[in-house]
Amino acid sequence: MKHLPTALAAFWLGLQVMAGYIAAPVLFGALPKMQAGMIAGKLFDAVSYIGLAVWAAAYFLAGNRKCLRIPAAALLALIAANQFLVTPVINAHKTHTENWLLSLTGGSFGMWHGISSLLFLMCAISALGFIVSALRQKNGA
């Protein structure tokens, strides 16, 4: 049970890397832009929801190990921000519909896509940091 948070983190990091840095570029290279974007969006939604479950579990399974609970909580916040704040703005740009955050802040599709990409990268790096920290703690380093 002690190693489950690390295993979950590694599983999710693999999903994240596969979706963002392998599958999405392949989709955009092989399909028309709109079709690739629609499929990639569904893939990113799945990875985000799985991530929310994985990082919530990792947070609780970490017990009193602050060095694991804090990054797990940060990852939950980053994924939630991307999924529930940024992604709806991107979708509003695509569909030319209203969104409260877009109305409040403005910004182009490219800007919001860049913010989402940055959050995605931050999540991958943070997950790697979580895994390294958990492994170091396991090995007594």
Sequence and secondary structure as in RCSB ss.txt:
>XXXX:A:sequence
MKHLPTALAAFWLGLQVMAGYIAAPVLFGALPKMQAGMIAGKLFDAVSYIGLAVWAAAYFLAGNRKCLRIPAAAL
LALIAANQFLVTPVINAHKTHTENWLLSLTGGSFGMWHGISSLLFLMCAISALGFIVSALRQKNGA
>XXXX:A:secstr
 TTHHHHHHHHHHHHHHIIIIIIHHHHHHHS HHHHHHHHHHHHHHHHHHHHHHHHHHHHHTTT HHHHHHHHHH
HHHHHHIIIIIHHHHHHHHHT   HHHHHH   HHHHHHHHHHHHHHHHHHHHHHHHHHHHHHHT 
